[in-house]
């Protein structure tokens, strides 16, 4: 490490257990393991030094489908662990139809979240990618971001509150075969 920037990467949360599978539901639900929720205390993004401070969220797991159900993934900033904060959705995919009748196919997510401005109405930009390996030679890609605009636009979230950073999912069709599970989840503070 060069210490040119005087910053370091810090793991804010990494799971020690596999997450509970989300299946047979159309309710937006936190799916990252409780042991892996990244935690940022109040004023993690300090007023004088928080601008451009970033988080990197990485996740891996498996999913299965019947038919071609829609799936939405999101990274949430929750004030209470395991409780979805609809106004704290940092990044989300579009509602995306999944491959038909797959079982235990791997998926991976990576999203970078960067503070633009701080305070009670702080702003952040988030952008990343979700990949679903639907077959040995086929990958389905989904953008996960703070907006659907191109270029991306910021979302508002207070930098003065403490948050748990968790991964959420919503299936478009309830079926026991429509299932997603997190095997590995980590939240890294980049500077």
N, CA, C and O of each residue as an XYZ file, in Angstrom:
764
protein
N       0.849     -1.174      0.000
C       0.000      0.000      0.000
C       0.893      1.236      0.000
O       1.826      1.312      0.799
N       0.634      2.188     -0.861
C       1.493      3.366     -1.000
C       1.172      4.485     -0.023
O       2.042      5.303      0.279
N      -0.044      4.540      0.472
C      -0.531      5.620      1.329
C      -0.450      6.977      0.642
O      -0.431      8.011      1.311
N      -0.401      6.983     -0.686
C      -0.393      8.229     -1.443
C      -1.610      9.063     -1.112
O      -1.520     10.285     -0.991
N      -2.749      8.407     -0.965
C      -3.989      9.131     -0.680
C      -4.270      9.240      0.809
O      -5.150     10.000      1.212
N      -3.541      8.498      1.636
C      -3.810      8.498      3.071
C      -5.116      7.807      3.429
O      -5.670      8.042      4.503
N      -5.609      6.961      2.540
C      -6.868      6.253      2.772
C      -6.630      4.754      2.781
O      -5.564      4.279      2.389
N      -7.628      4.017      3.231
C      -7.517      2.567      3.238
C      -8.886      1.942      3.000
O      -9.923      2.579      3.184
N      -8.862      0.689      2.589
C     -10.091     -0.072      2.437
C     -10.396     -0.740      3.768
O      -9.501     -1.262      4.432
N     -11.670     -0.719      4.152
C     -12.077     -1.290      5.429
C     -13.339     -2.111      5.217
O     -14.288     -1.644      4.588
N     -13.355     -3.334      5.740
C     -14.545     -4.176      5.630
C     -15.542     -3.754      6.705
O     -15.269     -3.883      7.899
N     -16.696     -3.252      6.277
C     -17.743     -2.814      7.208
C     -18.705     -3.943      7.553
O     -19.467     -3.840      8.514
N     -18.674     -5.012      6.779
C     -19.534     -6.152      7.043
C     -19.271     -7.262      6.050
O     -19.113     -7.006      4.856
N     -19.222     -8.498      6.533
C     -19.090     -9.680      5.679
C     -19.808    -10.820      6.374
O     -19.678    -10.996      7.586
N     -20.565    -11.595      5.613
C     -21.386    -12.632      6.241
C     -20.550    -13.801      6.733
O     -19.500    -14.123      6.177
N     -21.047    -14.429      7.795
C     -20.424    -15.637      8.325
C     -21.365    -16.839      8.167
O     -21.066    -17.939      8.633
N     -22.503    -16.611      7.505
C     -23.477    -17.679      7.257
C     -24.191    -17.386      5.942
O     -24.301    -16.234      5.522
N     -24.668    -18.436      5.306
C     -25.438    -18.300      4.066
C     -26.790    -17.675      4.402
O     -27.381    -17.975      5.439
N     -27.273    -16.805      3.518
C     -28.571    -16.160      3.739
C     -29.733    -17.113      3.541
O     -29.596    -18.153      2.895
N     -30.866    -16.756      4.096
C     -32.092    -17.529      3.921
C     -32.635    -17.289      2.521
O     -32.717    -16.145      2.074
N     -33.000    -18.345      1.836
C     -33.524    -18.216      0.469
C     -34.864    -17.479      0.483
O     -35.706    -17.712      1.350
N     -35.042    -16.588     -0.492
C     -36.329    -15.922     -0.700
C     -37.040    -16.661     -1.823
O     -36.574    -16.671     -2.962
N     -38.165    -17.279     -1.498
C     -38.933    -18.041     -2.480
C     -40.414    -17.888     -2.187
O     -40.813    -17.568     -1.067
N     -41.223    -18.122     -3.214
C     -42.682    -18.131     -3.086
C     -43.201    -16.834     -2.454
O     -44.067    -16.857     -1.579
N     -42.655    -15.706     -2.914
C     -43.025    -14.412     -2.347
C     -42.918    -13.321     -3.402
O     -42.078    -13.397     -4.299
N     -43.762    -12.315     -3.295
C     -43.656    -11.131     -4.146
C     -43.430     -9.881     -3.293
O     -43.635     -8.760     -3.757
N     -43.009    -10.084     -2.046
C     -42.763     -8.984     -1.123
C     -41.287     -8.611     -1.150
O     -40.430     -9.491     -1.068
N     -40.976     -7.330     -1.263
C     -39.591     -6.874     -1.202
C     -39.016     -7.255      0.158
O     -39.562     -6.879      1.196
N     -37.915     -8.003      0.149
C     -37.375     -8.592      1.365
C     -35.863     -8.464      1.398
O     -35.200     -8.637      0.375
N     -35.310     -8.159      2.579
C     -33.853     -8.165      2.747
C     -33.378     -9.607      2.663
O     -33.879    -10.467      3.388
N     -32.405     -9.886      1.777
C     -31.935    -11.259      1.590
C     -30.489    -11.455      2.023
O     -30.025    -12.592      2.113
N     -29.765    -10.368      2.292
C     -28.387    -10.547      2.738
C     -28.394    -11.102      4.157
O     -29.257    -10.746      4.959
N     -27.435    -11.975      4.472
C     -27.397    -12.545      5.816
C     -27.235    -11.447      6.868
O     -26.471    -10.503      6.670
N     -27.956    -11.573      7.987
C     -27.878    -10.566      9.046
C     -26.448    -10.382      9.529
O     -26.055     -9.282      9.918
N     -25.665    -11.465      9.505
C     -24.279    -11.376      9.962
C     -23.403    -10.581      9.004
O     -22.273    -10.236      9.349
N     -23.903    -10.284      7.804
C     -23.077     -9.610      6.815
C     -23.450     -8.175      6.543
O     -22.819     -7.519      5.715
N     -24.464     -7.673      7.225
C     -24.889     -6.297      6.957
C     -23.751     -5.331      7.263
O     -23.207     -5.324      8.367
N     -23.402     -4.527      6.285
C     -22.400     -3.500      6.535
C     -23.013     -2.407      7.386
O     -24.146     -1.994      7.142
N     -22.292     -1.939      8.369
C     -22.812     -0.909      9.263
C     -21.960      0.337      9.159
O     -20.737      0.279      9.288
N     -22.609      1.461      8.925
C     -21.937      2.763      8.913
C     -22.574      3.610     10.010
O     -23.775      3.872      9.961
N     -21.791      4.042     10.996
C     -22.358      4.847     12.079
C     -22.782      6.224     11.582
O     -22.423      6.637     10.479
N     -23.551      6.930     12.409
C     -23.934      8.310     12.065
C     -22.680      9.108     11.773
O     -21.657      8.947     12.438
N     -22.766      9.965     10.778
C     -21.657     10.824     10.335
C     -20.455     10.041      9.830
O     -19.324     10.522      9.896
N     -20.701      8.821      9.320
C     -19.646      8.056      8.657
C     -19.037      8.895      7.531
O     -17.828      8.875      7.299
N     -19.918      9.635      6.836
C     -19.474     10.569      5.813
C     -19.343     11.921      6.508
O     -20.302     12.691      6.556
N     -18.175     12.207      7.038
C     -17.955     13.441      7.787
C     -18.217     14.667      6.927
O     -17.924     14.651      5.731
N     -18.764     15.730      7.508
C     -19.079     16.925      6.728
C     -17.894     17.476      5.932
O     -18.069     17.887      4.784
N     -16.711     17.493      6.507
C     -15.554     18.081      5.816
C     -14.822     17.099      4.919
O     -14.176     17.505      3.954
N     -14.917     15.789      5.231
C     -14.102     14.804      4.513
C     -14.905     13.718      3.807
O     -14.318     12.818      3.204
N     -16.210     13.780      3.866
C     -17.029     12.709      3.324
C     -17.210     12.735      1.829
O     -17.466     11.691      1.229
N     -17.085     13.894      1.200
C     -17.327     13.979     -0.236
C     -16.393     13.034     -0.982
O     -15.180     13.040     -0.771
N     -16.969     12.241     -1.837
C     -16.299     11.224     -2.652
C     -15.925      9.978     -1.871
O     -15.319      9.069     -2.439
N     -16.263      9.898     -0.588
C     -16.054      8.665      0.166
C     -17.010      7.625     -0.411
O     -18.162      7.938     -0.711
N     -16.539      6.398     -0.565
C     -17.319      5.392     -1.282
C     -17.454      4.087     -0.517
O     -16.652      3.766      0.360
N     -18.492      3.347     -0.877
C     -18.694      1.978     -0.417
C     -18.728      1.078     -1.645
O     -19.218      1.474     -2.702
N     -18.209     -0.124     -1.499
C     -18.313     -1.148     -2.534
C     -19.083     -2.314     -1.937
O     -18.672     -2.880     -0.924
N     -20.205     -2.678     -2.566
C     -21.025     -3.799     -2.118
C     -20.846     -4.928     -3.122
O     -21.030     -4.743     -4.325
N     -20.483     -6.105     -2.606
C     -20.307     -7.283     -3.457
C     -21.137     -8.422     -2.876
O     -21.197     -8.605     -1.660
N     -21.773     -9.182     -3.757
C     -22.578    -10.319     -3.309
C     -22.543    -11.417     -4.365
O     -22.386    -11.152     -5.557
N     -22.693    -12.655     -3.903
C     -22.724    -13.823     -4.772
C     -23.765    -14.785     -4.220
O     -24.033    -14.796     -3.019
N     -24.354    -15.593     -5.101
C     -25.317    -16.581     -4.644
C     -25.839    -17.416     -5.785
O     -25.218    -17.510     -6.844
N     -27.006    -18.032     -5.553
C     -27.652    -18.848     -6.574
C     -29.117    -18.456     -6.664
O     -29.692    -17.931     -5.711
N     -29.713    -18.720     -7.824
C     -31.148    -18.523     -7.979
C     -31.724    -19.622     -8.847
O     -31.012    -20.310     -9.577
N     -33.042    -19.766     -8.745
C     -33.770    -20.736     -9.547
C     -35.087    -20.128     -9.981
O     -35.605    -19.220     -9.331
N     -35.630    -20.630    -11.085
C     -36.884    -20.085    -11.605
C     -37.764    -21.187    -12.189
O     -37.309    -22.289    -12.497
N     -39.037    -20.842    -12.325
C     -39.948    -21.594    -13.168
C     -40.609    -20.553    -14.057
O     -40.977    -19.478    -13.582
N     -40.762    -20.853    -15.326
C     -41.245    -19.832    -16.254
C     -40.172    -18.766    -16.406
O     -38.983    -19.072    -16.319
N     -40.570    -17.525    -16.629
C     -39.617    -16.401    -16.762
C     -40.034    -15.280    -15.814
O     -40.451    -14.215    -16.269
N     -39.930    -15.502    -14.519
C     -40.406    -14.500    -13.559
C     -39.533    -13.248    -13.555
O     -38.340    -13.304    -13.854
N     -40.142    -12.134    -13.216
C     -39.389    -10.895    -13.049
C     -38.676    -10.905    -11.704
O     -39.166    -11.470    -10.727
N     -37.508    -10.267    -11.676
C     -36.733    -10.136    -10.443
C     -36.194     -8.717    -10.362
O     -35.735     -8.161    -11.360
N     -36.250     -8.139     -9.177
C     -35.648     -6.834     -8.904
C     -34.716     -7.005     -7.707
O     -35.108     -7.561     -6.681
N     -33.491     -6.529     -7.843
C     -32.535     -6.530     -6.740
C     -32.268     -5.092     -6.342
O     -32.314     -4.192     -7.181
N     -31.987     -4.872     -5.063
C     -31.698     -3.519     -4.596
C     -30.723     -3.551     -3.430
O     -30.686     -4.508     -2.657
N     -29.936     -2.488     -3.317
C     -29.105     -2.258     -2.142
C     -29.826     -1.200     -1.326
O     -30.187     -0.140     -1.838
N     -30.031     -1.504     -0.038
C     -30.810     -0.636      0.837
C     -29.943     -0.106      1.976
O     -29.046     -0.798      2.458
N     -30.216      1.116      2.399
C     -29.635      1.675      3.612
C     -30.748      1.690      4.647
O     -31.642      2.535      4.592
N     -30.695      0.759      5.589
C     -31.769      0.593      6.571
C     -31.330      1.097      7.934
O     -30.222      0.801      8.381
N     -32.188      1.855      8.594
C     -31.868      2.324      9.938
C     -32.056      1.217     10.970
O     -31.457      1.270     12.044
N     -32.879      0.215     10.661
C     -33.066     -0.952     11.511
C     -32.694     -2.179     10.699
O     -33.252     -2.411      9.626
N     -31.766     -2.956     11.199
C     -31.282     -4.116     10.459
C     -32.413     -5.081     10.136
O     -33.221     -5.418     11.002
N     -32.466     -5.530      8.865
C     -33.464     -6.493      8.424
C     -34.823     -5.902      8.112
O     -35.731     -6.634      7.720
N     -34.988     -4.599      8.274
C     -36.256     -3.927      7.994
C     -36.074     -3.008      6.810
O     -35.290     -2.061      6.876
N     -36.777     -3.266      5.740
C     -36.616     -2.494      4.510
C     -37.052     -1.049      4.716
O     -38.129     -0.770      5.244
N     -36.183     -0.142      4.285
C     -36.450      1.295      4.316
C     -36.688      1.739      2.877
O     -35.729      1.948      2.134
N     -37.945      1.885      2.471
C     -38.244      2.189      1.068
C     -37.653      3.520      0.624
O     -37.433      3.721     -0.571
N     -37.390      4.435      1.556
C     -36.763      5.700      1.171
C     -35.238      5.592      1.219
O     -34.542      6.567      0.935
N     -34.715      4.420      1.575
C     -33.274      4.212      1.640
C     -32.761      3.277      0.564
O     -31.723      2.639      0.740
N     -33.479      3.188     -0.558
C     -33.014      2.332     -1.649
C     -31.918      3.080     -2.396
O     -32.175      4.068     -3.083
N     -30.700      2.594     -2.248
C     -29.525      3.243     -2.808
C     -29.380      2.942     -4.290
O     -29.111      3.833     -5.095
N     -29.561      1.684     -4.635
C     -29.409      1.255     -6.025
C     -30.395      0.131     -6.289
O     -30.664     -0.691     -5.413
N     -30.929      0.101     -7.496
C     -31.885     -0.940     -7.860
C     -31.717     -1.323     -9.326
O     -31.300     -0.516    -10.157
N     -32.054     -2.576     -9.620
C     -32.110     -3.000    -11.013
C     -33.491     -2.644    -11.544
O     -34.400     -2.342    -10.772
N     -33.641     -2.680    -12.833
C     -34.978     -2.610    -13.422
C     -35.665     -3.942    -13.131
O     -34.996     -4.923    -12.807
N     -36.975     -3.987    -13.241
C     -37.708     -5.250    -13.148
C     -37.302     -6.047    -14.385
O     -37.555     -5.620    -15.511
N     -36.670     -7.210    -14.176
C     -36.056     -7.929    -15.290
C     -36.501     -9.390    -15.313
O     -36.393    -10.098    -14.312
N     -37.007     -9.833    -16.474
C     -37.398    -11.236    -16.643
C     -36.155    -12.114    -16.586
O     -35.136    -11.811    -17.207
N     -36.253    -13.202    -15.834
C     -35.137    -14.126    -15.688
C     -35.279    -15.284    -16.674
O     -36.322    -15.459    -17.304
N     -34.217    -16.065    -16.793
C     -34.228    -17.221    -17.693
C     -35.272    -18.230    -17.229
O     -35.617    -18.285    -16.049
N     -35.758    -19.009    -18.152
C     -36.818    -19.969    -17.866
C     -36.278    -21.254    -17.248
O     -35.340    -21.864    -17.761
N     -36.887    -21.644    -16.147
C     -36.665    -22.953    -15.529
C     -35.193    -23.296    -15.328
O     -34.689    -24.272    -15.883
N     -34.512    -22.479    -14.524
C     -33.124    -22.759    -14.169
C     -33.086    -23.162    -12.692
O     -33.970    -22.798    -11.916
N     -32.060    -23.909    -12.320
C     -31.922    -24.363    -10.933
C     -30.508    -24.086    -10.445
O     -29.529    -24.495    -11.070
N     -30.416    -23.392     -9.327
C     -29.132    -23.110     -8.673
C     -28.069    -22.541     -9.615
O     -26.912    -22.961     -9.587
N     -28.477    -21.577    -10.450
C     -27.483    -20.917    -11.297
C     -26.832    -19.787    -10.488
O     -27.508    -19.131     -9.696
N     -25.537    -19.557    -10.677
C     -24.861    -18.516     -9.916
C     -25.213    -17.115    -10.402
O     -25.511    -16.897    -11.576
N     -25.169    -16.183     -9.471
C     -25.324    -14.761     -9.785
C     -24.303    -13.996     -8.958
O     -23.832    -14.482     -7.930
N     -23.967    -12.797     -9.414
C     -23.050    -11.935     -8.666
C     -23.467    -10.481     -8.840
O     -24.042    -10.102     -9.860
N     -23.170     -9.683     -7.836
C     -23.537     -8.268     -7.818
C     -22.341     -7.466     -7.357
O     -21.611     -7.880     -6.456
N     -22.142     -6.313     -7.980
C     -21.119     -5.376     -7.537
C     -21.640     -3.966     -7.796
O     -22.019     -3.640     -8.921
N     -21.660     -3.128     -6.758
C     -22.143     -1.756     -6.917
C     -21.253     -0.819     -6.102
O     -20.910     -1.106     -4.955
N     -20.892      0.294     -6.712
C     -20.090      1.328     -6.080
C     -21.012      2.485     -5.704
O     -21.761      2.988     -6.542
N     -20.952      2.908     -4.427
C     -21.800      3.988     -3.905
C     -20.880      5.111     -3.453
O     -20.000      4.892     -2.621
N     -21.073      6.318     -3.994
C     -20.180      7.439     -3.693
C     -20.972      8.650     -3.238
O     -21.960      9.029     -3.867
N     -20.529      9.261     -2.129
C     -21.170     10.482     -1.646
C     -20.809     11.656     -2.555
O     -19.653     11.827     -2.942
N     -21.810     12.452     -2.886
C     -21.613     13.664     -3.680
C     -21.649     14.894     -2.775
O     -20.786     15.767     -2.866
N     -22.666     14.954     -1.893
C     -22.778     16.041     -0.908
C     -23.235     15.443      0.414
O     -23.869     14.388      0.432
N     -22.919     16.108      1.521
C     -23.272     15.608      2.836
C     -24.399     16.390      3.471
O     -24.939     17.327      2.883
N     -24.750     15.984      4.697
C     -25.774     16.678      5.462
C     -27.069     15.904      5.549
O     -27.141     14.742      5.148
N     -28.097     16.558      6.080
C     -29.391     15.900      6.266
C     -30.051     15.537      4.938
O     -30.897     14.645      4.887
N     -29.669     16.222      3.873
C     -30.132     15.885      2.525
C     -28.939     15.567      1.648
O     -28.787     16.116      0.557
N     -28.091     14.668      2.141
C     -26.906     14.273      1.380
C     -27.299     13.605      0.074
O     -28.400     13.069     -0.046
N     -26.405     13.634     -0.901
C     -26.676     12.987     -2.180
C     -25.578     11.982     -2.496
O     -24.416     12.164     -2.131
N     -25.974     10.917     -3.184
C     -25.080      9.811     -3.517
C     -25.328      9.366     -4.949
O     -26.441      9.478     -5.463
N     -24.295      8.866     -5.576
C     -24.410      8.187     -6.865
C     -24.051      6.732     -6.653
O     -23.093      6.422     -5.945
N     -24.805      5.845     -7.255
C     -24.528      4.416     -7.164
C     -24.661      3.804     -8.549
O     -25.597      4.111     -9.288
N     -23.727      2.945     -8.890
C     -23.788      2.279    -10.191
C     -23.036      0.959    -10.101
O     -21.999      0.864     -9.445
N     -23.567     -0.048    -10.763
C     -22.923     -1.349    -10.742
C     -23.582     -2.305    -11.707
O     -24.306     -1.901    -12.617
N     -23.317     -3.588    -11.491
C     -23.761     -4.615    -12.424
C     -24.147     -5.878    -11.665
O     -23.496     -6.262    -10.693
N     -25.209     -6.510    -12.125
C     -25.612     -7.831    -11.644
C     -25.484     -8.774    -12.830
O     -25.952     -8.472    -13.928
N     -24.846     -9.920    -12.604
C     -24.717    -10.943    -13.641
C     -25.374    -12.218    -13.148
O     -25.156    -12.644    -12.014
N     -26.181    -12.824    -14.011
C     -26.796    -14.120    -13.727
C     -26.282    -15.086    -14.786
O     -26.457    -14.857    -15.983
N     -25.651    -16.160    -14.343
C     -25.072    -17.144    -15.253
C     -26.127    -18.191    -15.574
O     -26.193    -19.239    -14.932
N     -26.952    -17.895    -16.576
C     -28.120    -18.718    -16.875
C     -27.780    -20.046    -17.531
O     -28.585    -20.976    -17.481
N     -26.615    -20.157    -18.143
C     -26.144    -21.394    -18.770
C     -24.622    -21.306    -18.857
O     -24.042    -20.260    -18.568
N     -23.994    -22.375    -19.244
C     -22.526    -22.389    -19.264
C     -21.944    -21.350    -20.225
O     -20.801    -20.925    -20.053
N     -22.704    -20.942    -21.217
C     -22.198    -19.957    -22.174
C     -23.037    -18.685    -22.235
O     -22.832    -17.856    -23.121
N     -23.974    -18.520    -21.312
C     -24.872    -17.366    -21.350
C     -24.848    -16.624    -20.025
O     -24.977    -17.223    -18.958
N     -24.679    -15.303    -20.110
C     -24.730    -14.440    -18.924
C     -25.773    -13.367    -19.174
O     -25.751    -12.694    -20.205
N     -26.689    -13.210    -18.221
C     -27.668    -12.125    -18.278
C     -27.131    -10.995    -17.398
O     -26.798    -11.221    -16.234
N     -27.048     -9.789    -17.943
C     -26.540     -8.642    -17.182
C     -27.665     -7.658    -16.897
O     -28.531     -7.415    -17.737
N     -27.631     -7.098    -15.687
C     -28.599     -6.079    -15.295
C     -27.839     -4.928    -14.645
O     -26.986     -5.154    -13.787
N     -28.137     -3.715    -15.043
C     -27.561     -2.550    -14.392
C     -28.244     -2.363    -13.043
O     -29.456     -2.537    -12.925
N     -27.458     -2.007    -12.023
C     -28.000     -1.653    -10.713
C     -27.445     -0.273    -10.391
O     -26.232     -0.084    -10.301
N     -28.361      0.702    -10.217
C     -27.901      2.080    -10.075
C     -28.892      2.913     -9.280
O     -29.991      2.468     -8.949
N     -28.464      4.147     -8.982
C     -29.315      5.051     -8.212
C     -30.420      5.660     -9.058
O     -31.338      6.278     -8.517
N     -30.352      5.499    -10.364
C     -31.429      5.963    -11.245
C     -31.352      5.215    -12.566
O     -30.356      4.556    -12.864
N     -32.404      5.325    -13.347
C     -32.382      4.716    -14.681
C     -31.869      5.690    -15.728
O     -31.745      5.344    -16.903
N     -31.569      6.917    -15.291
C     -31.113      7.949    -16.226
C     -29.711      7.632    -16.736
O     -28.941      6.917    -16.095
N     -29.411      8.173    -17.883
C     -28.081      8.053    -18.465
C     -27.641      9.428    -18.925
O     -28.154      9.875    -19.950
N     -26.739     10.143    -18.267
C     -25.942      9.647    -17.149
C     -26.765      9.523    -15.875
O     -27.848     10.095    -15.742
N     -26.211      8.756    -14.946
C     -26.864      8.465    -13.672
C     -27.157      9.746    -12.893
O     -26.398     10.711    -12.984
N     -28.246      9.765    -12.134
C     -28.550     10.898    -11.260
C     -28.515     10.437     -9.804
O     -28.688      9.254     -9.512
N     -28.290     11.379     -8.903
C     -28.083     11.073     -7.489
C     -29.396     10.818     -6.751
O     -30.463     11.245     -7.193
N     -29.302     10.113     -5.619
C     -30.427      9.942     -4.709
C     -30.079     10.661     -3.415
O     -28.910     10.944     -3.152
N     -31.094     10.958     -2.605
C     -30.915     11.727     -1.374
C     -31.028     10.819     -0.158
O     -31.944     10.003     -0.059
N     -30.082     10.971      0.765
C     -30.059     10.198      1.997
C     -29.232     10.971      3.019
O     -28.141     11.443      2.699
N     -29.727     11.103      4.221
C     -29.000     11.835      5.261
C     -27.680     11.147      5.582
O     -27.642      9.931      5.770
N     -26.609     11.909      5.644
C     -25.319     11.361      6.061
C     -25.161     11.436      7.576
O     -24.133     11.027      8.116
N     -26.178     11.959      8.263
C     -26.107     12.144      9.709
C     -26.719     10.987     10.490
O     -26.713     10.997     11.721
N     -27.246      9.993      9.785
C     -27.865      8.831     10.429
C     -26.982      7.603     10.265
O     -26.139      7.546      9.370
N     -27.186      6.623     11.137
C     -26.494      5.334     11.033
C     -27.320      4.404     10.143
O     -28.550      4.448     10.171
N     -26.645      3.563      9.355
C     -27.342      2.664      8.435
C     -26.715      1.281      8.408
O     -25.511      1.115      8.603
N     -27.576      0.284      8.158
C     -27.155     -1.054      7.784
C     -27.327     -1.146      6.275
O     -28.387     -0.804      5.751
N     -26.308     -1.598      5.580
C     -26.389     -1.732      4.133
C     -26.696     -3.187      3.811
O     -25.892     -4.085      4.060
N     -27.892     -3.393      3.246
C     -28.375     -4.746      3.004
C     -28.856     -4.912      1.569
O     -29.187     -3.941      0.888
N     -28.886     -6.150      1.132
C     -29.346     -6.488     -0.206
C     -30.787     -6.963     -0.122
O     -31.131     -7.767      0.744
N     -31.635     -6.464     -1.027
C     -33.034     -6.865     -1.060
C     -33.404     -7.430     -2.417
O     -32.740     -7.161     -3.418
N     -34.475     -8.219     -2.441
C     -34.958     -8.810     -3.697
C     -36.472     -8.840     -3.694
O     -37.109     -8.912     -2.643
N     -37.041     -8.783     -4.898
C     -38.486     -8.911     -5.090
C     -38.731     -9.772     -6.326
O     -38.249     -9.459     -7.414
N     -39.472    -10.841     -6.152
C     -39.908    -11.645     -7.291
C     -41.230    -11.093     -7.817
O     -42.053    -10.604     -7.042
N     -41.433    -11.168     -9.120
C     -42.684    -10.721     -9.725
C     -43.780    -11.752     -9.632
O     -44.960    -11.412     -9.728
N     -43.406    -13.037     -9.443
C     -44.363    -14.132     -9.357
C     -44.016    -15.008     -8.164
O     -42.871    -15.435     -8.012
N     -45.001    -15.274     -7.321
C     -44.775    -16.153     -6.171
C     -44.838    -17.603     -6.620
O     -45.862    -18.064     -7.124
N     -43.735    -18.320     -6.434
C     -43.666    -19.742     -6.741
C     -42.487    -20.307     -5.958
O     -41.449    -19.655     -5.845
N     -42.636    -21.503     -5.422
C     -41.557    -22.106     -4.638
C     -40.285    -22.294     -5.455
O     -39.193    -22.348     -4.889
N     -40.408    -22.394     -6.780
C     -39.231    -22.565     -7.638
C     -38.535    -21.246     -7.956
O     -37.390    -21.247     -8.410
N     -39.216    -20.112     -7.722
C     -38.589    -18.805     -7.912
C     -37.881    -18.467     -6.606
O     -38.502    -18.008     -5.648
N     -36.601    -18.695     -6.584
C     -35.830    -18.588     -5.345
C     -34.484    -17.925     -5.588
O     -33.861    -18.125     -6.630
N     -34.046    -17.138     -4.622
C     -32.733    -16.506     -4.679
C     -32.128    -16.581     -3.289
O     -32.812    -16.391     -2.284
N     -30.822    -16.863     -3.252
C     -30.127    -17.005     -1.979
C     -28.746    -16.377     -2.077
O     -28.072    -16.482     -3.102
N     -28.333    -15.721     -0.996
C     -27.011    -15.091     -0.921
C     -26.046    -16.056     -0.234
O     -26.304    -16.523      0.875
N     -24.934    -16.348     -0.904
C     -23.882    -17.173     -0.306
C     -22.799    -16.306      0.324
O     -22.255    -16.648      1.374
N     -22.486    -15.182     -0.320
C     -21.410    -14.334      0.156
C     -21.805    -12.883     -0.028
O     -22.335    -12.510     -1.075
N     -21.547    -12.046      0.997
C     -21.955    -10.651      0.961
C     -20.933     -9.826      1.734
O     -20.565    -10.177      2.855
N     -20.482     -8.740      1.140
C     -19.501     -7.885      1.827
C     -19.742     -6.433      1.466
O     -20.111     -6.108      0.338
N     -19.526     -5.562      2.449
C     -19.608     -4.114      2.252
C     -18.252     -3.554      2.653
O     -17.801     -3.732      3.785
N     -17.605     -2.870      1.704
C     -16.266     -2.325      1.931
C     -16.297     -0.802      1.891
O     -16.871     -0.212      0.975
N     -15.682     -0.169      2.879
C     -15.463      1.269      2.853
C     -14.161      1.518      2.107
O     -13.122      0.973      2.478
N     -14.205      2.336      1.058
C     -13.026      2.482      0.201
C     -12.102      3.629      0.589
O     -10.924      3.599      0.235
N     -12.589      4.627      1.294
C     -11.693      5.714      1.693
C     -12.323      6.553      2.769
O     -11.717      7.518      3.233
